[in-house]
Amino acid sequence: MLKEIIIAIQSYNEARQFIRENRLWKWILLPGLIYTLLFLTGMYFFIGSATSVIEYLTRVSHLSEWIQRLENSWVGFLFALAGMMLWLL
């Protein structure tokens, strides 16, 4: 296992040296920046749609009124936590 780790580190250094010698940074950085921008744009729109879906499900199932009627802070906390988990999915 240690041998494979050493080979991986040496290969990484050789690849980095090859990229630097042949000036290939632009072929790595430009697609990386484009993919980063696309990912962030997708996450922005996904967050908006996920929030709308969670609000819709809460409104249709009348969960907010039910939680308020219970007047239990633990139940409210658990549902808030579940909503955040759904939002993260």
PDB file of N, CA, C and O in Angstrom:
ATOM      1  N   MET A   1       0.822  -1.187   0.000  1.00  0.00           N
ATOM      2  CA  MET A   1       0.000   0.000   0.000  1.00  0.00           C
ATOM      3  C   MET A   1       0.869   1.254   0.000  1.00  0.00           C
ATOM      4  O   MET A   1       0.567   2.217  -0.705  1.00  0.00           O
ATOM      5  N   LEU A   2       1.925   1.249   0.772  1.00  0.00           N
ATOM      6  CA  LEU A   2       2.816   2.401   0.829  1.00  0.00           C
ATOM      7  C   LEU A   2       3.496   2.619  -0.517  1.00  0.00           C
ATOM      8  O   LEU A   2       3.746   3.754  -0.923  1.00  0.00           O
ATOM      9  N   LYS A   3       3.793   1.511  -1.208  1.00  0.00           N
ATOM     10  CA  LYS A   3       4.438   1.607  -2.515  1.00  0.00           C
ATOM     11  C   LYS A   3       3.529   2.326  -3.511  1.00  0.00           C
ATOM     12  O   LYS A   3       4.002   3.148  -4.295  1.00  0.00           O
ATOM     13  N   GLU A   4       2.225   2.023  -3.489  1.00  0.00           N
ATOM     14  CA  GLU A   4       1.286   2.667  -4.403  1.00  0.00           C
ATOM     15  C   GLU A   4       1.145   4.149  -4.097  1.00  0.00           C
ATOM     16  O   GLU A   4       0.998   4.960  -5.011  1.00  0.00           O
ATOM     17  N   ILE A   5       1.188   4.509  -2.824  1.00  0.00           N
ATOM     18  CA  ILE A   5       1.091   5.922  -2.446  1.00  0.00           C
ATOM     19  C   ILE A   5       2.307   6.688  -2.947  1.00  0.00           C
ATOM     20  O   ILE A   5       2.176   7.803  -3.454  1.00  0.00           O
ATOM     21  N   ILE A   6       3.482   6.099  -2.810  1.00  0.00           N
ATOM     22  CA  ILE A   6       4.708   6.749  -3.287  1.00  0.00           C
ATOM     23  C   ILE A   6       4.676   6.898  -4.802  1.00  0.00           C
ATOM     24  O   ILE A   6       5.066   7.942  -5.324  1.00  0.00           O
ATOM     25  N   ILE A   7       4.220   5.875  -5.513  1.00  0.00           N
ATOM     26  CA  ILE A   7       4.110   5.948  -6.976  1.00  0.00           C
ATOM     27  C   ILE A   7       3.117   7.034  -7.378  1.00  0.00           C
ATOM     28  O   ILE A   7       3.356   7.765  -8.338  1.00  0.00           O
ATOM     29  N   ALA A   8       2.018   7.144  -6.658  1.00  0.00           N
ATOM     30  CA  ALA A   8       1.014   8.170  -6.970  1.00  0.00           C
ATOM     31  C   ALA A   8       1.577   9.569  -6.774  1.00  0.00           C
ATOM     32  O   ALA A   8       1.328  10.452  -7.594  1.00  0.00           O
ATOM     33  N   ILE A   9       2.324   9.786  -5.714  1.00  0.00           N
ATOM     34  CA  ILE A   9       2.923  11.109  -5.469  1.00  0.00           C
ATOM     35  C   ILE A   9       3.953  11.432  -6.538  1.00  0.00           C
ATOM     36  O   ILE A   9       4.002  12.562  -7.023  1.00  0.00           O
ATOM     37  N   GLN A  10       4.780  10.456  -6.915  1.00  0.00           N
ATOM     38  CA  GLN A  10       5.767  10.687  -7.969  1.00  0.00           C
ATOM     39  C   GLN A  10       5.086  10.971  -9.301  1.00  0.00           C
ATOM     40  O   GLN A  10       5.530  11.848 -10.043  1.00  0.00           O
ATOM     41  N   SER A  11       4.032  10.258  -9.614  1.00  0.00           N
ATOM     42  CA  SER A  11       3.307  10.486 -10.869  1.00  0.00           C
ATOM     43  C   SER A  11       2.679  11.870 -10.885  1.00  0.00           C
ATOM     44  O   SER A  11       2.670  12.537 -11.919  1.00  0.00           O
ATOM     45  N   TYR A  12       2.157  12.303  -9.751  1.00  0.00           N
ATOM     46  CA  TYR A  12       1.576  13.643  -9.667  1.00  0.00           C
ATOM     47  C   TYR A  12       2.640  14.700  -9.947  1.00  0.00           C
ATOM     48  O   TYR A  12       2.400  15.645 -10.699  1.00  0.00           O
ATOM     49  N   ASN A  13       3.802  14.540  -9.347  1.00  0.00           N
ATOM     50  CA  ASN A  13       4.883  15.508  -9.573  1.00  0.00           C
ATOM     51  C   ASN A  13       5.337  15.500 -11.028  1.00  0.00           C
ATOM     52  O   ASN A  13       5.606  16.559 -11.595  1.00  0.00           O
ATOM     53  N   GLU A  14       5.425  14.323 -11.636  1.00  0.00           N
ATOM     54  CA  GLU A  14       5.815  14.243 -13.049  1.00  0.00           C
ATOM     55  C   GLU A  14       4.767  14.896 -13.945  1.00  0.00           C
ATOM     56  O   GLU A  14       5.116  15.597 -14.894  1.00  0.00           O
ATOM     57  N   ALA A  15       3.502  14.675 -13.657  1.00  0.00           N
ATOM     58  CA  ALA A  15       2.432  15.280 -14.455  1.00  0.00           C
ATOM     59  C   ALA A  15       2.449  16.794 -14.309  1.00  0.00           C
ATOM     60  O   ALA A  15       2.279  17.514 -15.292  1.00  0.00           O
ATOM     61  N   ARG A  16       2.651  17.278 -13.097  1.00  0.00           N
ATOM     62  CA  ARG A  16       2.718  18.725 -12.879  1.00  0.00           C
ATOM     63  C   ARG A  16       3.896  19.342 -13.626  1.00  0.00           C
ATOM     64  O   ARG A  16       3.777  20.426 -14.198  1.00  0.00           O
ATOM     65  N   GLN A  17       5.017  18.657 -13.618  1.00  0.00           N
ATOM     66  CA  GLN A  17       6.192  19.145 -14.336  1.00  0.00           C
ATOM     67  C   GLN A  17       5.933  19.137 -15.843  1.00  0.00           C
ATOM     68  O   GLN A  17       6.322  20.079 -16.533  1.00  0.00           O
ATOM     69  N   PHE A  18       5.291  18.104 -16.364  1.00  0.00           N
ATOM     70  CA  PHE A  18       4.965  18.024 -17.789  1.00  0.00           C
ATOM     71  C   PHE A  18       4.027  19.162 -18.198  1.00  0.00           C
ATOM     72  O   PHE A  18       4.210  19.779 -19.247  1.00  0.00           O
ATOM     73  N   ILE A  19       3.035  19.430 -17.370  1.00  0.00           N
ATOM     74  CA  ILE A  19       2.089  20.513 -17.669  1.00  0.00           C
ATOM     75  C   ILE A  19       2.807  21.857 -17.675  1.00  0.00           C
ATOM     76  O   ILE A  19       2.543  22.693 -18.539  1.00  0.00           O
ATOM     77  N   ARG A  20       3.694  22.071 -16.739  1.00  0.00           N
ATOM     78  CA  ARG A  20       4.417  23.338 -16.664  1.00  0.00           C
ATOM     79  C   ARG A  20       5.376  23.498 -17.847  1.00  0.00           C
ATOM     80  O   ARG A  20       5.463  24.582 -18.424  1.00  0.00           O
ATOM     81  N   GLU A  21       6.090  22.443 -18.213  1.00  0.00           N
ATOM     82  CA  GLU A  21       7.056  22.533 -19.310  1.00  0.00           C
ATOM     83  C   GLU A  21       6.378  22.785 -20.653  1.00  0.00           C
ATOM     84  O   GLU A  21       6.916  23.513 -21.488  1.00  0.00           O
ATOM     85  N   ASN A  22       5.215  22.197 -20.871  1.00  0.00           N
ATOM     86  CA  ASN A  22       4.530  22.325 -22.157  1.00  0.00           C
ATOM     87  C   ASN A  22       3.451  23.409 -22.163  1.00  0.00           C
ATOM     88  O   ASN A  22       2.669  23.514 -23.108  1.00  0.00           O
ATOM     89  N   ARG A  23       3.419  24.202 -21.112  1.00  0.00           N
ATOM     90  CA  ARG A  23       2.479  25.328 -21.005  1.00  0.00           C
ATOM     91  C   ARG A  23       1.033  24.898 -21.258  1.00  0.00           C
ATOM     92  O   ARG A  23       0.340  25.481 -22.091  1.00  0.00           O
ATOM     93  N   LEU A  24       0.596  23.895 -20.547  1.00  0.00           N
ATOM     94  CA  LEU A  24      -0.755  23.368 -20.709  1.00  0.00           C
ATOM     95  C   LEU A  24      -1.721  23.868 -19.635  1.00  0.00           C
ATOM     96  O   LEU A  24      -2.843  23.371 -19.530  1.00  0.00           O
ATOM     97  N   TRP A  25      -1.290  24.853 -18.835  1.00  0.00           N
ATOM     98  CA  TRP A  25      -2.140  25.349 -17.758  1.00  0.00           C
ATOM     99  C   TRP A  25      -3.454  25.912 -18.277  1.00  0.00           C
ATOM    100  O   TRP A  25      -4.499  25.752 -17.648  1.00  0.00           O
ATOM    101  N   LYS A  26      -3.394  26.577 -19.438  1.00  0.00           N
ATOM    102  CA  LYS A  26      -4.625  27.182 -19.966  1.00  0.00           C
ATOM    103  C   LYS A  26      -5.659  26.118 -20.311  1.00  0.00           C
ATOM    104  O   LYS A  26      -6.858  26.391 -20.268  1.00  0.00           O
ATOM    105  N   TRP A  27      -5.218  24.914 -20.651  1.00  0.00           N
ATOM    106  CA  TRP A  27      -6.146  23.833 -20.988  1.00  0.00           C
ATOM    107  C   TRP A  27      -6.712  23.161 -19.743  1.00  0.00           C
ATOM    108  O   TRP A  27      -7.624  22.339 -19.835  1.00  0.00           O
ATOM    109  N   ILE A  28      -6.181  23.505 -18.601  1.00  0.00           N
ATOM    110  CA  ILE A  28      -6.696  22.983 -17.340  1.00  0.00           C
ATOM    111  C   ILE A  28      -7.516  24.047 -16.615  1.00  0.00           C
ATOM    112  O   ILE A  28      -8.600  23.762 -16.106  1.00  0.00           O
ATOM    113  N   LEU A  29      -6.999  25.266 -16.570  1.00  0.00           N
ATOM    114  CA  LEU A  29      -7.674  26.327 -15.826  1.00  0.00           C
ATOM    115  C   LEU A  29      -8.952  26.804 -16.499  1.00  0.00           C
ATOM    116  O   LEU A  29      -9.959  27.004 -15.820  1.00  0.00           O
ATOM    117  N   LEU A  30      -8.940  26.989 -17.805  1.00  0.00           N
ATOM    118  CA  LEU A  30     -10.121  27.506 -18.497  1.00  0.00           C
ATOM    119  C   LEU A  30     -11.327  26.564 -18.367  1.00  0.00           C
ATOM    120  O   LEU A  30     -12.401  27.027 -17.986  1.00  0.00           O
ATOM    121  N   PRO A  31     -11.197  25.270 -18.665  1.00  0.00           N
ATOM    122  CA  PRO A  31     -12.351  24.386 -18.439  1.00  0.00           C
ATOM    123  C   PRO A  31     -12.751  24.307 -16.966  1.00  0.00           C
ATOM    124  O   PRO A  31     -13.933  24.176 -16.649  1.00  0.00           O
ATOM    125  N   GLY A  32     -11.777  24.386 -16.074  1.00  0.00           N
ATOM    126  CA  GLY A  32     -12.099  24.374 -14.652  1.00  0.00           C
ATOM    127  C   GLY A  32     -12.938  25.571 -14.247  1.00  0.00           C
ATOM    128  O   GLY A  32     -13.896  25.430 -13.487  1.00  0.00           O
ATOM    129  N   LEU A  33     -12.591  26.745 -14.747  1.00  0.00           N
ATOM    130  CA  LEU A  33     -13.380  27.944 -14.451  1.00  0.00           C
ATOM    131  C   LEU A  33     -14.769  27.865 -15.065  1.00  0.00           C
ATOM    132  O   LEU A  33     -15.752  28.254 -14.434  1.00  0.00           O
ATOM    133  N   ILE A  34     -14.856  27.363 -16.293  1.00  0.00           N
ATOM    134  CA  ILE A  34     -16.163  27.229 -16.956  1.00  0.00           C
ATOM    135  C   ILE A  34     -17.047  26.256 -16.181  1.00  0.00           C
ATOM    136  O   ILE A  34     -18.220  26.545 -15.945  1.00  0.00           O
ATOM    137  N   TYR A  35     -16.503  25.108 -15.782  1.00  0.00           N
ATOM    138  CA  TYR A  35     -17.287  24.125 -15.036  1.00  0.00           C
ATOM    139  C   TYR A  35     -17.698  24.671 -13.671  1.00  0.00           C
ATOM    140  O   TYR A  35     -18.794  24.379 -13.191  1.00  0.00           O
ATOM    141  N   THR A  36     -16.832  25.456 -13.049  1.00  0.00           N
ATOM    142  CA  THR A  36     -17.178  26.066 -11.767  1.00  0.00           C
ATOM    143  C   THR A  36     -18.342  27.025 -11.920  1.00  0.00           C
ATOM    144  O   THR A  36     -19.271  27.006 -11.113  1.00  0.00           O
ATOM    145  N   LEU A  37     -18.302  27.869 -12.954  1.00  0.00           N
ATOM    146  CA  LEU A  37     -19.403  28.805 -13.196  1.00  0.00           C
ATOM    147  C   LEU A  37     -20.700  28.069 -13.507  1.00  0.00           C
ATOM    148  O   LEU A  37     -21.761  28.455 -13.018  1.00  0.00           O
ATOM    149  N   LEU A  38     -20.626  27.014 -14.314  1.00  0.00           N
ATOM    150  CA  LEU A  38     -21.824  26.233 -14.620  1.00  0.00           C
ATOM    151  C   LEU A  38     -22.390  25.564 -13.368  1.00  0.00           C
ATOM    152  O   LEU A  38     -23.606  25.528 -13.175  1.00  0.00           O
ATOM    153  N   PHE A  39     -21.519  25.041 -12.528  1.00  0.00           N
ATOM    154  CA  PHE A  39     -21.963  24.401 -11.293  1.00  0.00           C
ATOM    155  C   PHE A  39     -22.646  25.397 -10.370  1.00  0.00           C
ATOM    156  O   PHE A  39     -23.711  25.110  -9.823  1.00  0.00           O
ATOM    157  N   LEU A  40     -22.035  26.572 -10.191  1.00  0.00           N
ATOM    158  CA  LEU A  40     -22.622  27.578  -9.309  1.00  0.00           C
ATOM    159  C   LEU A  40     -23.953  28.081  -9.843  1.00  0.00           C
ATOM    160  O   LEU A  40     -24.880  28.319  -9.067  1.00  0.00           O
ATOM    161  N   THR A  41     -24.062  28.248 -11.161  1.00  0.00           N
ATOM    162  CA  THR A  41     -25.329  28.666 -11.759  1.00  0.00           C
ATOM    163  C   THR A  41     -26.398  27.599 -11.546  1.00  0.00           C
ATOM    164  O   THR A  41     -27.533  27.920 -11.194  1.00  0.00           O
ATOM    165  N   GLY A  42     -26.047  26.349 -11.755  1.00  0.00           N
ATOM    166  CA  GLY A  42     -26.986  25.257 -11.531  1.00  0.00           C
ATOM    167  C   GLY A  42     -27.432  25.174 -10.082  1.00  0.00           C
ATOM    168  O   GLY A  42     -28.609  24.941  -9.811  1.00  0.00           O
ATOM    169  N   MET A  43     -26.505  25.362  -9.145  1.00  0.00           N
ATOM    170  CA  MET A  43     -26.861  25.324  -7.729  1.00  0.00           C
ATOM    171  C   MET A  43     -27.792  26.476  -7.369  1.00  0.00           C
ATOM    172  O   MET A  43     -28.700  26.305  -6.557  1.00  0.00           O
ATOM    173  N   TYR A  44     -27.576  27.649  -7.964  1.00  0.00           N
ATOM    174  CA  TYR A  44     -28.439  28.802  -7.691  1.00  0.00           C
ATOM    175  C   TYR A  44     -29.882  28.488  -8.087  1.00  0.00           C
ATOM    176  O   TYR A  44     -30.810  28.734  -7.316  1.00  0.00           O
ATOM    177  N   PHE A  45     -30.064  27.949  -9.285  1.00  0.00           N
ATOM    178  CA  PHE A  45     -31.416  27.634  -9.740  1.00  0.00           C
ATOM    179  C   PHE A  45     -32.012  26.448  -8.989  1.00  0.00           C
ATOM    180  O   PHE A  45     -33.218  26.419  -8.744  1.00  0.00           O
ATOM    181  N   PHE A  46     -31.188  25.470  -8.622  1.00  0.00           N
ATOM    182  CA  PHE A  46     -31.680  24.318  -7.877  1.00  0.00           C
ATOM    183  C   PHE A  46     -32.146  24.719  -6.487  1.00  0.00           C
ATOM    184  O   PHE A  46     -33.168  24.230  -6.006  1.00  0.00           O
ATOM    185  N   ILE A  47     -31.401  25.605  -5.841  1.00  0.00           N
ATOM    186  CA  ILE A  47     -31.783  26.054  -4.502  1.00  0.00           C
ATOM    187  C   ILE A  47     -33.137  26.746  -4.547  1.00  0.00           C
ATOM    188  O   ILE A  47     -33.978  26.531  -3.673  1.00  0.00           O
ATOM    189  N   GLY A  48     -33.349  27.576  -5.564  1.00  0.00           N
ATOM    190  CA  GLY A  48     -34.638  28.254  -5.696  1.00  0.00           C
ATOM    191  C   GLY A  48     -35.776  27.281  -5.913  1.00  0.00           C
ATOM    192  O   GLY A  48     -36.842  27.431  -5.317  1.00  0.00           O
ATOM    193  N   SER A  49     -35.565  26.289  -6.757  1.00  0.00           N
ATOM    194  CA  SER A  49     -36.641  25.328  -7.021  1.00  0.00           C
ATOM    195  C   SER A  49     -36.864  24.400  -5.830  1.00  0.00           C
ATOM    196  O   SER A  49     -38.004  24.029  -5.549  1.00  0.00           O
ATOM    197  N   ALA A  50     -35.808  24.023  -5.132  1.00  0.00           N
ATOM    198  CA  ALA A  50     -35.965  23.153  -3.962  1.00  0.00           C
ATOM    199  C   ALA A  50     -36.732  23.871  -2.860  1.00  0.00           C
ATOM    200  O   ALA A  50     -37.567  23.265  -2.188  1.00  0.00           O
ATOM    201  N   THR A  51     -36.458  25.151  -2.670  1.00  0.00           N
ATOM    202  CA  THR A  51     -37.187  25.921  -1.667  1.00  0.00           C
ATOM    203  C   THR A  51     -38.664  25.993  -2.020  1.00  0.00           C
ATOM    204  O   THR A  51     -39.521  25.868  -1.145  1.00  0.00           O
ATOM    205  N   SER A  52     -38.962  26.194  -3.288  1.00  0.00           N
ATOM    206  CA  SER A  52     -40.366  26.257  -3.721  1.00  0.00           C
ATOM    207  C   SER A  52     -41.075  24.929  -3.499  1.00  0.00           C
ATOM    208  O   SER A  52     -42.227  24.908  -3.066  1.00  0.00           O
ATOM    209  N   VAL A  53     -40.407  23.832  -3.787  1.00  0.00           N
ATOM    210  CA  VAL A  53     -41.017  22.507  -3.605  1.00  0.00           C
ATOM    211  C   VAL A  53     -41.278  22.232  -2.127  1.00  0.00           C
ATOM    212  O   VAL A  53     -42.343  21.723  -1.776  1.00  0.00           O
ATOM    213  N   ILE A  54     -40.332  22.558  -1.264  1.00  0.00           N
ATOM    214  CA  ILE A  54     -40.515  22.326   0.169  1.00  0.00           C
ATOM    215  C   ILE A  54     -41.653  23.183   0.711  1.00  0.00           C
ATOM    216  O   ILE A  54     -42.460  22.712   1.513  1.00  0.00           O
ATOM    217  N   GLU A  55     -41.722  24.440   0.277  1.00  0.00           N
ATOM    218  CA  GLU A  55     -42.832  25.299   0.710  1.00  0.00           C
ATOM    219  C   GLU A  55     -44.167  24.755   0.213  1.00  0.00           C
ATOM    220  O   GLU A  55     -45.156  24.776   0.947  1.00  0.00           O
ATOM    221  N   TYR A  56     -44.204  24.271  -1.017  1.00  0.00           N
ATOM    222  CA  TYR A  56     -45.436  23.714  -1.577  1.00  0.00           C
ATOM    223  C   TYR A  56     -45.886  22.481  -0.795  1.00  0.00           C
ATOM    224  O   TYR A  56     -47.061  22.356  -0.450  1.00  0.00           O
ATOM    225  N   LEU A  57     -44.952  21.573  -0.517  1.00  0.00           N
ATOM    226  CA  LEU A  57     -45.298  20.361   0.231  1.00  0.00           C
ATOM    227  C   LEU A  57     -45.769  20.688   1.644  1.00  0.00           C
ATOM    228  O   LEU A  57     -46.685  20.050   2.162  1.00  0.00           O
ATOM    229  N   THR A  58     -45.147  21.674   2.259  1.00  0.00           N
ATOM    230  CA  THR A  58     -45.567  22.082   3.599  1.00  0.00           C
ATOM    231  C   THR A  58     -46.966  22.682   3.572  1.00  0.00           C
ATOM    232  O   THR A  58     -47.771  22.426   4.467  1.00  0.00           O
ATOM    233  N   ARG A  59     -47.257  23.479   2.550  1.00  0.00           N
ATOM    234  CA  ARG A  59     -48.568  24.122   2.442  1.00  0.00           C
ATOM    235  C   ARG A  59     -49.661  23.098   2.125  1.00  0.00           C
ATOM    236  O   ARG A  59     -50.748  23.154   2.701  1.00  0.00           O
ATOM    237  N   VAL A  60     -49.377  22.167   1.215  1.00  0.00           N
ATOM    238  CA  VAL A  60     -50.378  21.173   0.817  1.00  0.00           C
ATOM    239  C   VAL A  60     -50.685  20.212   1.961  1.00  0.00           C
ATOM    240  O   VAL A  60     -51.841  19.843   2.170  1.00  0.00           O
ATOM    241  N   SER A  61     -49.667  19.810   2.693  1.00  0.00           N
ATOM    242  CA  SER A  61     -49.880  18.839   3.771  1.00  0.00           C
ATOM    243  C   SER A  61     -50.304  19.494   5.084  1.00  0.00           C
ATOM    244  O   SER A  61     -50.572  18.787   6.055  1.00  0.00           O
ATOM    245  N   HIS A  62     -50.371  20.819   5.140  1.00  0.00           N
ATOM    246  CA  HIS A  62     -50.769  21.571   6.342  1.00  0.00           C
ATOM    247  C   HIS A  62     -49.863  21.263   7.528  1.00  0.00           C
ATOM    248  O   HIS A  62     -50.321  21.239   8.670  1.00  0.00           O
ATOM    249  N   LEU A  63     -48.587  21.029   7.264  1.00  0.00           N
ATOM    250  CA  LEU A  63     -47.649  20.715   8.342  1.00  0.00           C
ATOM    251  C   LEU A  63     -47.419  21.902   9.262  1.00  0.00           C
ATOM    252  O   LEU A  63     -47.306  21.726  10.475  1.00  0.00           O
ATOM    253  N   SER A  64     -47.349  23.102   8.712  1.00  0.00           N
ATOM    254  CA  SER A  64     -47.039  24.255   9.559  1.00  0.00           C
ATOM    255  C   SER A  64     -48.140  24.487  10.590  1.00  0.00           C
ATOM    256  O   SER A  64     -47.847  24.798  11.745  1.00  0.00           O
ATOM    257  N   GLU A  65     -49.418  24.338  10.181  1.00  0.00           N
ATOM    258  CA  GLU A  65     -50.507  24.511  11.149  1.00  0.00           C
ATOM    259  C   GLU A  65     -50.479  23.411  12.207  1.00  0.00           C
ATOM    260  O   GLU A  65     -50.727  23.671  13.384  1.00  0.00           O
ATOM    261  N   TRP A  66     -50.179  22.186  11.788  1.00  0.00           N
ATOM    262  CA  TRP A  66     -50.132  21.068  12.719  1.00  0.00           C
ATOM    263  C   TRP A  66     -49.022  21.271  13.749  1.00  0.00           C
ATOM    264  O   TRP A  66     -49.213  21.011  14.936  1.00  0.00           O
ATOM    265  N   ILE A  67     -47.859  21.739  13.285  1.00  0.00           N
ATOM    266  CA  ILE A  67     -46.738  21.967  14.199  1.00  0.00           C
ATOM    267  C   ILE A  67     -47.078  23.083  15.180  1.00  0.00           C
ATOM    268  O   ILE A  67     -46.747  22.986  16.361  1.00  0.00           O
ATOM    269  N   GLN A  68     -47.729  24.134  14.711  1.00  0.00           N
ATOM    270  CA  GLN A  68     -48.101  25.237  15.599  1.00  0.00           C
ATOM    271  C   GLN A  68     -49.138  24.800  16.627  1.00  0.00           C
ATOM    272  O   GLN A  68     -49.116  25.277  17.762  1.00  0.00           O
ATOM    273  N   ARG A  69     -50.040  23.908  16.255  1.00  0.00           N
ATOM    274  CA  ARG A  69     -51.039  23.413  17.202  1.00  0.00           C
ATOM    275  C   ARG A  69     -50.405  22.553  18.289  1.00  0.00           C
ATOM    276  O   ARG A  69     -50.868  22.546  19.429  1.00  0.00           O
ATOM    277  N   LEU A  70     -49.342  21.825  17.932  1.00  0.00           N
ATOM    278  CA  LEU A  70     -48.688  20.980  18.931  1.00  0.00           C
ATOM    279  C   LEU A  70     -47.973  21.802  19.990  1.00  0.00           C
ATOM    280  O   LEU A  70     -47.879  21.377  21.142  1.00  0.00           O
ATOM    281  N   GLU A  71     -47.469  22.965  19.621  1.00  0.00           N
ATOM    282  CA  GLU A  71     -46.727  23.844  20.522  1.00  0.00           C
ATOM    283  C   GLU A  71     -45.583  23.097  21.207  1.00  0.00           C
ATOM    284  O   GLU A  71     -45.347  23.267  22.403  1.00  0.00           O
ATOM    285  N   ASN A  72     -44.895  22.289  20.454  1.00  0.00           N
ATOM    286  CA  ASN A  72     -43.767  21.532  20.974  1.00  0.00           C
ATOM    287  C   ASN A  72     -42.529  21.975  20.210  1.00  0.00           C
ATOM    288  O   ASN A  72     -42.474  21.860  18.986  1.00  0.00           O
ATOM    289  N   SER A  73     -41.547  22.475  20.925  1.00  0.00           N
ATOM    290  CA  SER A  73     -40.358  22.999  20.259  1.00  0.00           C
ATOM    291  C   SER A  73     -39.541  21.888  19.600  1.00  0.00           C
ATOM    292  O   SER A  73     -38.895  22.121  18.578  1.00  0.00           O
ATOM    293  N   TRP A  74     -39.562  20.691  20.168  1.00  0.00           N
ATOM    294  CA  TRP A  74     -38.795  19.589  19.587  1.00  0.00           C
ATOM    295  C   TRP A  74     -39.357  19.170  18.239  1.00  0.00           C
ATOM    296  O   TRP A  74     -38.598  18.889  17.311  1.00  0.00           O
ATOM    297  N   VAL A  75     -40.664  19.124  18.121  1.00  0.00           N
ATOM    298  CA  VAL A  75     -41.281  18.745  16.850  1.00  0.00           C
ATOM    299  C   VAL A  75     -40.970  19.792  15.791  1.00  0.00           C
ATOM    300  O   VAL A  75     -40.649  19.454  14.652  1.00  0.00           O
ATOM    301  N   GLY A  76     -41.064  21.060  16.166  1.00  0.00           N
ATOM    302  CA  GLY A  76     -40.720  22.131  15.233  1.00  0.00           C
ATOM    303  C   GLY A  76     -39.272  22.050  14.797  1.00  0.00           C
ATOM    304  O   GLY A  76     -38.950  22.243  13.624  1.00  0.00           O
ATOM    305  N   PHE A  77     -38.396  21.761  15.759  1.00  0.00           N
ATOM    306  CA  PHE A  77     -36.979  21.620  15.436  1.00  0.00           C
ATOM    307  C   PHE A  77     -36.744  20.456  14.482  1.00  0.00           C
ATOM    308  O   PHE A  77     -35.981  20.587  13.525  1.00  0.00           O
ATOM    309  N   LEU A  78     -37.388  19.323  14.730  1.00  0.00           N
ATOM    310  CA  LEU A  78     -37.202  18.152  13.870  1.00  0.00           C
ATOM    311  C   LEU A  78     -37.702  18.413  12.454  1.00  0.00           C
ATOM    312  O   LEU A  78     -37.069  18.001  11.483  1.00  0.00           O
ATOM    313  N   PHE A  79     -38.842  19.099  12.337  1.00  0.00           N
ATOM    314  CA  PHE A  79     -39.343  19.401  11.005  1.00  0.00           C
ATOM    315  C   PHE A  79     -38.471  20.435  10.298  1.00  0.00           C
ATOM    316  O   PHE A  79     -38.303  20.363   9.081  1.00  0.00           O
ATOM    317  N   ALA A  80     -37.920  21.388  11.029  1.00  0.00           N
ATOM    318  CA  ALA A  80     -36.996  22.352  10.429  1.00  0.00           C
ATOM    319  C   ALA A  80     -35.734  21.635   9.954  1.00  0.00           C
ATOM    320  O   ALA A  80     -35.210  21.932   8.881  1.00  0.00           O
ATOM    321  N   LEU A  81     -35.254  20.698  10.755  1.00  0.00           N
ATOM    322  CA  LEU A  81     -34.078  19.917  10.379  1.00  0.00           C
ATOM    323  C   LEU A  81     -34.356  19.062   9.152  1.00  0.00           C
ATOM    324  O   LEU A  81     -33.512  18.953   8.262  1.00  0.00           O
ATOM    325  N   ALA A  82     -35.541  18.452   9.103  1.00  0.00           N
ATOM    326  CA  ALA A  82     -35.914  17.643   7.936  1.00  0.00           C
ATOM    327  C   ALA A  82     -36.031  18.517   6.692  1.00  0.00           C
ATOM    328  O   ALA A  82     -35.643  18.098   5.602  1.00  0.00           O
ATOM    329  N   GLY A  83     -36.561  19.725   6.847  1.00  0.00           N
ATOM    330  CA  GLY A  83     -36.648  20.642   5.712  1.00  0.00           C
ATOM    331  C   GLY A  83     -35.277  21.029   5.196  1.00  0.00           C
ATOM    332  O   GLY A  83     -35.075  21.133   3.986  1.00  0.00           O
ATOM    333  N   MET A  84     -34.323  21.244   6.110  1.00  0.00           N
ATOM    334  CA  MET A  84     -32.962  21.572   5.671  1.00  0.00           C
ATOM    335  C   MET A  84     -32.324  20.385   4.962  1.00  0.00           C
ATOM    336  O   MET A  84     -31.594  20.564   3.987  1.00  0.00           O
ATOM    337  N   MET A  85     -32.592  19.177   5.442  1.00  0.00           N
ATOM    338  CA  MET A  85     -32.039  17.990   4.786  1.00  0.00           C
ATOM    339  C   MET A  85     -32.611  17.829   3.387  1.00  0.00           C
ATOM    340  O   MET A  85     -31.880  17.504   2.451  1.00  0.00           O
ATOM    341  N   LEU A  86     -33.907  18.051   3.237  1.00  0.00           N
ATOM    342  CA  LEU A  86     -34.507  17.994   1.900  1.00  0.00           C
ATOM    343  C   LEU A  86     -33.929  19.068   0.996  1.00  0.00           C
ATOM    344  O   LEU A  86     -33.717  18.842  -0.196  1.00  0.00           O
ATOM    345  N   TRP A  87     -33.678  20.236   1.567  1.00  0.00           N
ATOM    346  CA  TRP A  87     -33.124  21.337   0.791  1.00  0.00           C
ATOM    347  C   TRP A  87     -31.714  20.998   0.314  1.00  0.00           C
ATOM    348  O   TRP A  87     -31.329  21.363  -0.797  1.00  0.00           O
ATOM    349  N   LEU A  88     -30.944  20.298   1.151  1.00  0.00           N
ATOM    350  CA  LEU A  88     -29.581  19.932   0.779  1.00  0.00           C
ATOM    351  C   LEU A  88     -29.539  18.819  -0.258  1.00  0.00           C
ATOM    352  O   LEU A  88     -28.580  18.718  -1.023  1.00  0.00           O
ATOM    353  N   LEU A  89     -30.577  17.981  -0.289  1.00  0.00           N
ATOM    354  CA  LEU A  89     -30.606  16.906  -1.281  1.00  0.00           C
ATOM    355  C   LEU A  89     -30.764  17.509  -2.638  1.00  0.00           C
ATOM    356  O   LEU A  89     -30.813  16.787  -3.633  1.00  0.00           O
TER     357      LEU A  89
END
